[in-house]
């Protein structure tokens, strides 16, 4: 059975929640102070597809000799 991929669902839900929080902040007079919130949450939740394996990431972060030992 194939499970559908909902990459955009996480983005839509988190962006909607961020907009709701920003709307509440704006209703209480803090809209301009919190204007960054929806954009920051949308950027963090943006769906991206990783093409690197864990070993490739480990080698990039720790260096080529990280598997010795």
N, C-alpha and C positions, 0 to 999 in steps of 0.2 A: 504494500500500500504506500502510495506516495504522499508525503506530508507537504502541503503548500508552504511556500516561503513567504513570510509576511515581513519583509524587510522594511516596508514603508509604514507598517502599522505602528511600530515603536516610535517612529518619527512623528506620526500624526498624533498619537496619544500624548507624548511628552510636550510637543509644541502646543497642543490644546491646553494642557495643564499650565504651561508657562504663561500662555495668554490669559488664562483665567486668573492666575495669581497677579499678573500685571494689571488686569482690569480691577481687581480688588484694591491693589495699591493705588491705582489712579483714582478710584472712587474716594479714597481717604486722603488724597492730595499728594501722593508720592509717585505719581506717574512718571515725571521726568527723571527722578532719581533711580527708577527701576527700568528705564527704557531699554537697557542692555539685556534684560533677562530673557525675553523671547528669542532674541538672536543667538545668545549664548547657548541656550538649551537646544535650539534647532541645529546649531553647528555641532554640538556634542552628540546628538542623536542621529545625525545624517547617516543614511545607510551607505556602507562602503564594503567592497568585496576584497578580502585579503587574498593575495596570490602567493604570499610567502608561507613556507612551512615554519613550524616552530624551530626546527634546527637552523634554518636560514636566518631567522630573527635572532636567535641566540648567538650565532656566529657574527652577525652584524653588531650586536650590542657588546658582547664580551670579547670579540676578536676571534681570529681564526684558530687560535690554540686553546679554545675553551673546553675542548673535549678530551684533553690530556688529563690523566690522573688516575 
